[in-house]
Amino acid sequence: MLRELHILNLAVIEDAKIEFTSGLNVFTGQTGAGKSLVIGAFEVLLGLRTAGDMIRAGAEQARVTGLFEIHDPRIAEQIGALLDQTIESGEEILITRKLFASGRSSVSVNGLPVTNAMVKQIGQLIVDIHGQHDHQHLLKPSNQLNILDAFAKCSDDRLRFAEQHGELRQLTKTRQELTTGADLRRQQLDLYEFQADEIDAIEPQLGEFPELQARHRVLNSLQKIKQDAGGAHTALYEAEGSVAERLQVITHVLLELAELDPGIDEIAEQVRSSTLALQEAAFELGRYVDRLEHDPAEVDEVDQRLNVLNRLVSKYGDGQKSQDPLAYVIDYRQEIGEKIAGLRSMDSDLGGIDDRIEVCRGGLAIIAKRLTKARVKAGKEVRPLVQAQFKELGMGEAAFEIAFETLTLDGTPGSTPGSPGSPGSPGSAPGSAPGSRAGPSGLDGVEMMVRTNPGQPMQPLRKIASGGEMSRIMLALKSVLAASDRISVLVFDEIDANIGGRLGTVIGKKLRRLANGQNSAGSGAGQVSSHQVLCISHLPQIAAFADNHLRITKDVTGKGKTRQTHTTVAPITGKTRVEELAEMMAGKQVTATTRKQARELITAAGE
């Protein structure tokens, strides 16, 4: 519910703090006092209208603040999701909109900046304004279907349909992706398989490349290696006076000296060990030189293998010089192996996905049949109840019905027996686009239709032009569907346009019942969920039913160029309220008789 509305520097309202109560809140006041401005401020707050030219003259900015209490847990959850905050049932939210003379505006919720679109969505969840009908919740066919489903008590089936519909959409999307990309997948698979075969045919091994490079260097330098290594071996061991021979002589001399002087024993031993190590090295060098034979076949084999591996590296390597470039090629082979398996799996999945789609469609058809049956039944029940409300509200010639359109899952409109637009019978809902897709709410599109005068065609609610007429139609619908509608704050403007006092009493009674959770739909009367109702009225018969009566007054202060208009809003009770009702009946010529009549209206409304 709306707990408080604070308006600062908006048009003729300099500073007004309006406190609301649960139940029926009625605004009254003289013509031109600014009653509609209060509703306008409400619309500005929720982003339902622009207000660049509404800043009070001389002010740099205007501000409208609304304090709401959210009692419905589901609505609290939806608002919390929009704001990315945790909103508990019973918690308050503060919406603030600032308007600047430059034309800029800003809006925040609970002190945090939000977008205008977010505030509009929040407004659609908690407020329904009737009179400026472009913003009415019940005018949208999707919302009409939501309320009809709640009336029909088929929310569980609708939830199951939505879940399976989401699964079908995902399956269909996957199938489309698989089908659309079949040629591309085949090309990719052919490429990957070719690359895999090419790599597998060569069988590269980790560490092979640097080993082959080393062997290639040896084979290409064999003559020089053999010549130099042979010369070194000769100098070390085979030549007369070789290094090994001379070391042996020196070793023998040192060993004899060590017998004479033990002080050089360690030196002699080191020379002897070095001589033995050098002889061993010379021996191994000789064997190495003996093995150095030129083998043209090996040279050719190494060259060919290196050429093959180099081509592989150039095609599948990473282009970076690394110790073993084949490592990247081997990793790439593993990667494309996984891709090949995935692409082959996708082709096999396509066959099974069709079976899953058919099973899902079959389940949806069963649920959709139950939903359609419940909705058609509810439509038949709602029609006479709404028409009875029309009659009570002075619209005895008006007619109401719910037109249905049955859609198929592939988006092609279907047909069900029953003339289009006939009461409670499936048919073609006006305004529905041929080929429109069935959504997660089921296979039914609905449109609430009204005919206000005989001889006129039935028209969708959204095409009713008269504000006062629309408000009464909405009051009739709300009276019947109140228990099914989660919108907690209802605002009625122009609801008493072109009606008399007798009908005003009927409307006032219905507003009171709607606000206090009483079913006024005729048969089956009982308690329903209550709404907070805000209403602007010119009729004392309606104002008498107010739980909270608010009077709007306009005063002019100052002289000459300093004259300014001020609008104030204040709750009235007791004698002040009686005086206001008497003025609404008799104008400024209030008499004891009109005061008595005003008291009688209040007493009768209370009863």
Summary of the structure (lengths in Angstrom):
residues: 607
radius of gyration: 46.4
end to end distance: 25.3
largest distance: 156.5
contacts: 1879
relative contact order: 0.13
helix: 55%
strand: 17%
